[in-house]
């Protein structure tokens, strides 16, 4: 009997034929509600999810036949990993699918920030021709500090190398990855040398709120911040304070501490309005890694890993 897989989020249309190729029976239900998921999940050996719902104890206790969870992306912050693993359910994600897209977007945001492109564009459209006020900063003169050297961090470093800047990398969980062009450093050295800080760590209980005011005040010099990881890593109240003090010279943010604008309190909305009004902040709506190519590639990576989990011979 075929294994059945419930797909609870919108995914590229290729997901159904790809699963069928490896003998998995797909049930594509991107409009399904959480209550409907909980009612039927006990019938499925697999589930594919992006971010619609949390995979928590309630979910897993209902999923009595579940053998694998496929996350269509990199982050696992909406999955109770410890509880899932305790139930011997395999977790499969696809950071290989969107690492190149994220790295390109991060590179674009950083160049935009350093060269004031968004601010200059707005001024010119308003008949302001200010060359001196929009003088840029060259990346080749700077030291870029990377926190996190997984798929995303490595893909970003690969692009950075073309700019001949100094690259420092700190990763709490990896050792021995340094090369002539990529320096493996301690957090203390990162604080001493960094001009531009780029974040590539997952959201966990350890990293939530980690990069607060105290963290940034440990840097010897003012820094530019690039965050394409998770917004909750950098509390917005602290970010605003650091921008005000000049400790953070500017920020390029693809992610925010809260991304459901309709759920903001009046105080939170005021903070966001403060952030949005700043010329030295570049923003995008959590789309780093979200290209037309990566949308399809994530499916291919996930299906390849599902095939590997079941030892199915599948070559594409």
ROTOR-260377 format. One record per residue (C-alpha): residue in one letter; x, y, z. Coordinates in pm, whole numbers, plus 32768, in hexadecimal, padded with zeros to 4 digits. Last residue first. Example, Ala and Ser with C-alpha at 12.3 -4.5 7.8 and 13.67 -1.06 7.14 Angstrom:
# residues 2
PATI  res     X     Y     Z
PATI    s  8557  7F96  82CA
PATI    a  84CE  7E3E  830C
This chain:
# residues 316
PATI  res     X     Y     Z
PATI    x  866C  8534  7B6C
PATI    x  86CD  83EF  7C17
PATI    x  85F0  8328  7CFF
PATI    x  8644  81DA  7D9E
PATI    x  855F  81CA  7ECC
PATI    x  860F  8190  8017
PATI    x  84DD  820D  80DA
PATI    x  85A2  832D  8175
PATI    x  865E  8363  802F
PATI    x  851A  8388  7F6C
PATI    x  84A0  8482  806F
PATI    x  85EA  853C  804C
PATI    x  85CC  854D  7ED1
PATI    x  8464  85C0  7EF6
PATI    x  84D3  86DB  7FDA
PATI    x  85EE  874C  7EF6
PATI    x  8511  8748  7DC1
PATI    x  83FC  8806  7E72
PATI    x  84F0  8910  7EEC
PATI    x  856A  8938  7D85
PATI    x  8411  89A1  7D0D
PATI    x  83EA  8ACC  7DF6
PATI    x  8563  8B07  7DD9
PATI    x  8546  8B53  7C66
PATI    x  8424  8C46  7C83
PATI    x  84D4  8CF4  7DA2
PATI    x  8497  8CEB  7F19
PATI    x  85F0  8CCB  7FB8
PATI    x  85E6  8E2F  8035
PATI    x  8471  8E7A  8028
PATI    x  842A  8ECC  8194
PATI    x  8379  9014  8139
PATI    x  849D  90F8  80D3
PATI    x  8535  921E  818E
PATI    x  865C  930E  8173
PATI    x  86A1  93EF  82A0
PATI    x  8784  9520  8291
PATI    x  866E  9606  8212
PATI    x  859D  95CA  8349
PATI    x  8422  95EE  833D
PATI    x  83E2  9477  833E
PATI    x  848D  9448  848F
PATI    x  83BF  9554  853F
PATI    x  8282  94CB  849E
PATI    x  82E7  9374  851F
PATI    x  8311  93F8  8680
PATI    x  81C0  94AA  8670
PATI    x  811A  9367  85FC
PATI    x  81AE  92AE  8725
PATI    x  811A  93AE  8814
PATI    x  7FC4  939C  876B
PATI    x  7FCE  921F  8784
PATI    x  8027  915D  864C
PATI    x  7F4D  9039  85DB
PATI    x  7EEE  90CD  8487
PATI    x  8060  90FA  8437
PATI    x  80A6  8F87  843F
PATI    x  8221  8F99  8416
PATI    x  8290  8FC9  857D
PATI    x  8403  8FDE  85D3
PATI    x  8447  9036  8468
PATI    x  84F0  8F85  8347
PATI    x  8591  8FF7  8201
PATI    x  864C  9105  82BD
PATI    x  876A  91DD  8240
PATI    x  87DB  92BA  8361
PATI    x  88A3  93FA  8384
PATI    x  89B5  948F  845A
PATI    x  8968  93B4  8587
PATI    x  8A21  944A  86AF
PATI    x  89A1  9599  862E
PATI    x  88E3  95E2  8773
PATI    x  8793  95FA  86C2
PATI    x  87D4  94C1  85F5
PATI    x  882F  9409  8736
PATI    x  86F0  947E  87E2
PATI    x  861F  9414  86B7
PATI    x  86C4  92BD  86B2
PATI    x  8688  9294  8828
PATI    x  8514  92D1  87FF
PATI    x  8510  91EE  86CE
PATI    x  859C  90C0  8788
PATI    x  86A1  9014  86A8
PATI    x  8687  8E96  8697
PATI    x  850C  8EAF  8671
PATI    x  853A  8F2D  850D
PATI    x  85BD  8DE4  8487
PATI    x  86D9  8DA4  8390
PATI    x  86FF  8EA8  827C
PATI    x  8790  8FAD  8369
PATI    x  889E  909F  82F2
PATI    x  891D  9194  83F9
PATI    x  8A1A  92AD  83BE
PATI    x  8B0E  92DD  84D9
PATI    x  8B91  93E7  85C9
PATI    x  8CE9  937F  8649
PATI    x  8D66  92BD  8777
PATI    x  8C36  91D9  8773
PATI    x  8BC1  9171  88D1
PATI    x  8AB1  927C  88C3
PATI    x  8A08  91A3  87C0
PATI    x  89D2  9083  88B5
PATI    x  895C  9164  89D1
PATI    x  8859  9206  88EE
PATI    x  87CA  90B7  8883
PATI    x  884E  8FAB  879D
PATI    x  87D7  8E7E  8862
PATI    x  8663  8ED8  885B
PATI    x  860F  8D76  87ED
PATI    x  8760  8CD0  87A6
PATI    x  8762  8BD8  88C7
PATI    x  85EE  8B86  88B6
PATI    x  8628  8B3F  8746
PATI    x  860C  8C0C  8607
PATI    x  870E  8B90  850E
PATI    x  8859  8C44  84D0
PATI    x  88CC  8D00  839B
PATI    x  88FC  8E66  8412
PATI    x  89DC  8F5F  835D
PATI    x  8AA6  9062  8420
PATI    x  8B61  9176  8366
PATI    x  8C8E  922D  83F7
PATI    x  8D12  910D  84CB
PATI    x  8E6D  9108  8569
PATI    x  8E54  9105  86E4
PATI    x  8CFC  906C  8719
PATI    x  8D4A  8F55  8621
PATI    x  8E8E  8F19  86DC
PATI    x  8DC9  8EE7  8820
PATI    x  8CCF  8E00  8774
PATI    x  8DF1  8D21  8715
PATI    x  8E6D  8D0D  85B1
PATI    x  8E7D  8C2E  847C
PATI    x  8F17  8D09  836F
PATI    x  8E9D  8CD9  820A
PATI    x  8F92  8D31  80F4
PATI    x  90BA  8C58  8156
PATI    x  8FCD  8B4E  81DA
PATI    x  8F0F  8B10  831E
PATI    x  8E1F  89EB  8342
PATI    x  8EC4  8941  846C
PATI    x  8DAA  8967  8566
PATI    x  8C30  8974  8558
PATI    x  8B2C  8991  866E
PATI    x  8B60  8AF1  86F2
PATI    x  8B98  8B81  8598
PATI    x  8C5A  8CC4  856D
PATI    x  8CD4  8D2C  8414
PATI    x  8DBA  8E4A  83B3
PATI    x  8DD2  8EC2  824A
PATI    x  8EBC  8FDA  81D9
PATI    x  8E3A  9080  809D
PATI    x  8EB6  9020  7F44
PATI    x  8D60  9058  7EA2
PATI    x  8D4D  8F06  7DF0
PATI    x  8D72  8E58  7F40
PATI    x  8C22  8EDF  7FAE
PATI    x  8B66  8DFD  7EBF
PATI    x  8BFB  8CBC  7F51
PATI    x  8BCC  8D4B  80AF
PATI    x  8A54  8D64  806F
PATI    x  8A40  8BF7  8003
PATI    x  8B07  8B8B  8136
PATI    x  8A26  8C4C  8224
PATI    x  88EC  8BBE  8188
PATI    x  895B  8A51  8185
PATI    x  89E4  8A61  82E7
PATI    x  8AEF  8B51  835F
PATI    x  8A3D  8C1F  8468
PATI    x  8AA1  8D7F  84D4
PATI    x  8B5C  8E2C  83B9
PATI    x  8C39  8F5B  83F9
PATI    x  8C8C  902E  82C9
PATI    x  8DC8  90FF  82D8
PATI    x  8DB6  922F  81F6
PATI    x  8E7D  92E3  80EA
PATI    x  8E05  91FD  7FD1
PATI    x  8C9C  924F  802C
PATI    x  8CC1  93B4  7FB8
PATI    x  8BE6  94B4  806B
PATI    x  8B08  959B  7F9F
PATI    x  8ADC  9714  7F74
PATI    x  8969  9761  7F7A
PATI    x  8979  98AE  8030
PATI    x  8A90  991F  7F49
PATI    x  89CD  98D4  7E0B
PATI    x  888A  997F  7E72
PATI    x  87A1  99AF  7D46
PATI    x  8648  99D6  7DE4
PATI    x  852D  99D8  7CE4
PATI    x  8444  98FB  7DB6
PATI    x  848D  97C7  7CE2
PATI    x  85FD  981A  7D18
PATI    x  85CB  9814  7E91
PATI    x  8515  96C6  7E98
PATI    x  8623  9622  7DC4
PATI    x  8736  96B3  7E9F
PATI    x  8697  961F  7FD8
PATI    x  866E  94C9  7F38
PATI    x  87D0  94CB  7EA8
PATI    x  8885  953C  7FE1
PATI    x  89CB  949D  7F63
PATI    x  8A14  93D2  809D
PATI    x  88A7  9371  80C8
PATI    x  8869  930D  7F5E
PATI    x  89AE  9249  7F55
PATI    x  893E  918D  808E
PATI    x  87E1  914D  800B
PATI    x  8865  90C5  7EC2
PATI    x  8959  8FDD  7F6D
PATI    x  8849  8F5D  8054
PATI    x  8769  8F1D  7F27
PATI    x  887B  8E5C  7E74
PATI    x  88C8  8D8D  7FAB
PATI    x  8759  8D41  7FE7
PATI    x  8723  8CC9  7E82
PATI    x  885B  8BF3  7E93
PATI    x  87F3  8B54  7FDE
PATI    x  8691  8B0B  7F67
PATI    x  8685  8998  7F1B
PATI    x  87B7  892E  7FE3
PATI    x  8701  899F  811F
PATI    x  85FD  8890  80DD
PATI    x  8573  87F1  8217
PATI    x  8532  868A  8284
PATI    x  84CA  8627  83E4
PATI    x  84A9  84B2  8423
PATI    x  83AF  843F  852A
PATI    x  843F  8368  863F
PATI    x  8340  83E6  8740
PATI    x  8458  8480  880F
PATI    x  84CB  8528  86CE
PATI    x  837E  85DA  86AB
PATI    x  8381  8643  8819
PATI    x  84E1  86D4  8802
PATI    x  84A1  877F  86B4
PATI    x  8366  8837  871E
PATI    x  833E  88C6  85BF
PATI    x  82F4  8A33  8577
PATI    x  8464  8A94  85A0
PATI    x  84DA  8992  84A2
PATI    x  8568  8A87  83A4
PATI    x  85E8  8A18  824E
PATI    x  84C9  8A09  8158
PATI    x  83AC  8922  80FB
PATI    x  83B6  8865  8244
PATI    x  8376  86F1  820D
PATI    x  82F8  862E  8339
PATI    x  832B  84B6  8336
PATI    x  829F  8373  83C6
PATI    x  8142  83DD  843A
PATI    x  8051  82C1  8488
PATI    x  7FC9  8349  85D4
PATI    x  7FC3  84B4  8567
PATI    x  7ECD  852A  8673
PATI    x  7FD9  852A  8780
PATI    x  80C0  85DC  868C
PATI    x  7FD2  8701  8656
PATI    x  7F87  8737  87C7
PATI    x  80F7  8717  881C
PATI    x  8158  8822  871F
PATI    x  8182  8842  85A8
PATI    x  811D  89AC  8593
PATI    x  803B  8A1B  8479
PATI    x  8040  8AC4  8327
PATI    x  81BA  8AEB  8311
PATI    x  823C  8A09  81FD
PATI    x  81B6  88A9  822E
PATI    x  81CB  8752  818E
PATI    x  8133  862F  824E
PATI    x  8181  84BC  823F
PATI    x  80F7  836E  82B2
PATI    x  7F91  83EA  82A5
PATI    x  7E3F  8378  832D
PATI    x  7E73  840A  848C
PATI    x  7E8F  8563  83EC
PATI    x  7D18  856B  83A8
PATI    x  7C6E  8622  84C7
PATI    x  7DA6  86E3  852B
PATI    x  7DC8  876A  83CA
PATI    x  7C58  87D0  83C4
PATI    x  7C87  8890  8509
PATI    x  7DBE  8935  847A
PATI    x  7D07  89A5  8341
PATI    x  7D3A  8912  81E5
PATI    x  7D68  8A08  80C7
PATI    x  7EB2  8970  8050
PATI    x  7E18  8811  8031
PATI    x  7EEC  873F  7F44
PATI    x  7ECB  85CE  7F9E
PATI    x  7FF8  851E  7F08
PATI    x  801A  83A0  7EF0
PATI    x  818E  834F  7F00
PATI    x  821B  8265  7DF7
PATI    x  835A  8322  7DA8
PATI    x  82D1  83B9  7C66
PATI    x  8185  8406  7D13
PATI    x  823C  84EC  7E02
PATI    x  82D3  85A9  7CDC
PATI    x  8183  85B7  7C25
PATI    x  80DD  8660  7D54
PATI    x  81FB  874A  7DB3
PATI    x  8221  87DF  7C57
PATI    x  8108  88D8  7C96
PATI    x  81ED  89A8  7D75
PATI    x  8171  89A4  7EDA
PATI    x  804C  8A42  7F91
PATI    x  8035  89AE  80EC
PATI    x  7F96  8875  8189
PATI    x  8027  8760  80B3
PATI    x  7FB5  8611  8143
PATI    x  8088  84E3  80E4
PATI    x  800C  837F  80BF
PATI    x  80EF  824E  80B1
PATI    x  8082  815A  7FA6
PATI    x  8000  8000  8000
